[in-house]
Amino acid sequence: MSLDISPLLIHSDDVPQAAKVALMAARTASPEDRETLLEAAARALYWKTPLACGEARELVGLTPGTCG
């Protein structure tokens, strides 16, 4: 069981706007589009915050991978 913290991320002042937009879209996206949007949110968190790639991916509910 995983905890969905996207509502917290969406309302945090420390989260880049691009990540918020991707997270909001992912919440209502079809299953085939959801992962792409979560990847975009992870990239925005990685590029615009001091988070490591793995930390950013974990925050949005993705498995380990790259943030390209």
MIVOMAR-139394 format. One record per residue (C-alpha): z negated, y, x; residue number from 1. Coordinates in Angstrom, 1 decimal. Example, Ala and Ser with C-alpha at 12.3 -4.5 7.8 and 13.67 -1.06 7.14 Angstrom:
2
     c3     c2     c1  nr
   -7.8   -4.5   12.3   1
   -7.1   -1.1   13.7   2
This chain:
68
     c3     c2     c1  nr
    0.0    0.0    0.0   1
    0.9    3.4    1.4   2
   -0.4    6.8    0.4   3
    2.3    9.4   -0.6   4
    1.2   12.7    1.0   5
    4.5   14.5    0.3   6
    2.8   16.8   -2.3   7
    0.4   17.9    0.5   8
    3.3   18.5    2.9   9
    5.3   20.4    0.3  10
    2.4   22.9   -0.3  11
    1.3   23.3    3.3  12
    2.1   26.6    5.0  13
    2.4   24.7    8.3  14
    5.4   22.6    7.1  15
    8.9   24.1    7.8  16
   10.9   25.1    4.7  17
   13.7   22.6    5.6  18
   11.2   19.7    5.5  19
    9.8   20.9    2.2  20
   13.2   21.1    0.6  21
   14.1   17.6    1.9  22
   10.8   16.2    0.6  23
   11.2   17.7   -2.8  24
   14.7   16.4   -3.1  25
   13.6   12.9   -1.9  26
   11.0   12.7   -4.7  27
   13.8   12.7   -7.4  28
   16.6   11.2   -5.4  29
   18.2    7.8   -6.0  30
   16.9    5.0   -3.8  31
   20.1    5.0   -1.7  32
   19.8    8.8   -1.0  33
   16.0    8.9   -0.5  34
   15.9    7.6    3.1  35
   18.5   10.1    4.3  36
   16.4   13.0    2.8  37
   13.2   11.6    4.4  38
   15.0   11.4    7.7  39
   16.0   15.1    7.3  40
   12.4   16.0    6.6  41
   11.2   14.1    9.6  42
   13.7   15.8   11.8  43
   12.6   19.2   10.6  44
    9.0   18.4   11.2  45
    9.8   17.1   14.7  46
   12.0   20.1   15.7  47
    9.8   22.8   14.2  48
    6.3   21.6   14.8  49
    4.3   20.1   17.7  50
    4.5   16.6   16.1  51
    6.0   13.7   18.0  52
    9.0   12.0   16.4  53
    6.9    9.0   15.5  54
    4.2   11.1   13.9  55
    6.8   13.1   11.8  56
    8.4    9.9   10.6  57
    5.1    8.3    9.7  58
    4.1   11.4    7.7  59
    7.1   11.2    5.5  60
    6.8    7.4    5.1  61
    9.5    6.2    7.4  62
    9.2    3.3    9.9  63
    9.5    4.1   13.7  64
   12.9    5.3   14.8  65
   14.6    8.4   16.3  66
   14.6   12.0   15.2  67
   17.9   12.8   16.7  68
